[in-house]
Amino acid sequence: MQPAYYEDFTEIKKKIWLLLDDAVTNRSSQFRIPTFICGDQSDFDGRIVVLRKSDQQNNLIQFHSDIRSDKIEKLKKNPKAAILFYDKEEKIQVRLKVECTINNNNNITKESWSKTQHISRKCYLVDNGPGSESDVPTSGLKPELDNFEFTMAQSEEGYKNFTVIQCKVKSIEWLYLAAKGHRRAKFDLETNKDTWLVP
């Protein structure tokens, strides 16, 4: 028996946002760590990010970054990006075309930072930004920080580097792999046009 979303646009969209919403809190969700791809015609780059928010009402998803990360400069030059999700158990691939907004030291980052756990804050305490060259193998942290020997108050030093990337979803492409026959669809959120595609 095929799932409700096999050939129904409304059910497909419902399933996609259910997977995205679940991934925000479910650490074992395969949608939790998508591949984020950004750049320009001469320099495209992809990396894994952690999904931190899913908001269907505003067609928005977001993740965290360090303001010193090289993807920030790429997004300043070209805010358009793509995000790729795949769940091998569900056999569902979702590709998002998005437009990104960089948030640093504003109300959006304050709200997200307040929910960021002690263990996660150390990422933003590195002396040099992610991708900086080093003469030796390193986490980028001082030894005492590497061992979590810092208080929540001390972790506030990392807030200046903490950045929230908000991704406004422009279009969604969905692929479902099924023995009976694969199904593929595209949803243009700007024109509200739903289209079947050949898988």
Secondary structure as the mmCIF struct_conf table of DSSP 4:
data_model
#
loop_
_struct_conf.conf_type_id
_struct_conf.id
_struct_conf.beg_label_comp_id
_struct_conf.beg_label_asym_id
_struct_conf.beg_label_seq_id
_struct_conf.end_label_comp_id
_struct_conf.end_label_asym_id
_struct_conf.end_label_seq_id
TURN_TY1_P TURN_TY1_P1 ALA A 4 TYR A 5
BEND BEND1 TYR A 6 GLU A 7
HELX_RH_AL_P HELX_RH_AL_P1 PHE A 9 THR A 25
TURN_TY1_P TURN_TY1_P2 ARG A 27 SER A 28
TURN_TY1_P TURN_TY1_P3 GLN A 30 PHE A 31
BEND BEND2 ARG A 32 ILE A 33
STRN STRN1 THR A 35 ASP A 40
TURN_TY1_P TURN_TY1_P4 GLN A 41 SER A 42
STRN STRN2 ASP A 43 ILE A 48
STRN STRN3 LYS A 53 ASP A 55
TURN_TY1_P TURN_TY1_P5 GLN A 56 ASN A 59
STRN STRN4 LEU A 60 ASP A 66
TURN_TY1_P TURN_TY1_P6 ILE A 67 ARG A 68
BEND BEND3 SER A 69 SER A 69
HELX_RH_AL_P HELX_RH_AL_P2 ASP A 70 LYS A 77
STRN STRN5 LYS A 80 ASP A 87
TURN_TY1_P TURN_TY1_P7 LYS A 88 LYS A 91
STRN STRN6 ILE A 92 ASN A 104
BEND BEND4 ASN A 105 ASN A 106
HELX_RH_AL_P HELX_RH_AL_P3 ASN A 107 SER A 114
TURN_TY1_P TURN_TY1_P8 LYS A 115 LYS A 115
HELX_RH_AL_P HELX_RH_AL_P4 HIS A 118 ARG A 121
HELX_RH_3T_P HELX_RH_3T_P1 LYS A 122 LEU A 125
BEND BEND5 ASP A 127 ASN A 128
TURN_TY1_P TURN_TY1_P9 PRO A 130 GLY A 131
BEND BEND6 ASP A 135 VAL A 136
BEND BEND7 GLY A 140 LEU A 141
HELX_RH_AL_P HELX_RH_AL_P5 PRO A 143 ASP A 146
TURN_TY1_P TURN_TY1_P10 ASN A 147 PHE A 148
HELX_RH_AL_P HELX_RH_AL_P6 MET A 152 SER A 155
HELX_RH_3T_P HELX_RH_3T_P2 GLU A 156 ASN A 161
STRN STRN7 PHE A 162 TYR A 176
TURN_TY1_P TURN_TY1_P11 ALA A 179 LYS A 180
STRN STRN8 ARG A 183 ASP A 188
TURN_TY1_P TURN_TY1_P12 LEU A 189 ASN A 192
STRN STRN9 LYS A 193 LEU A 197
#
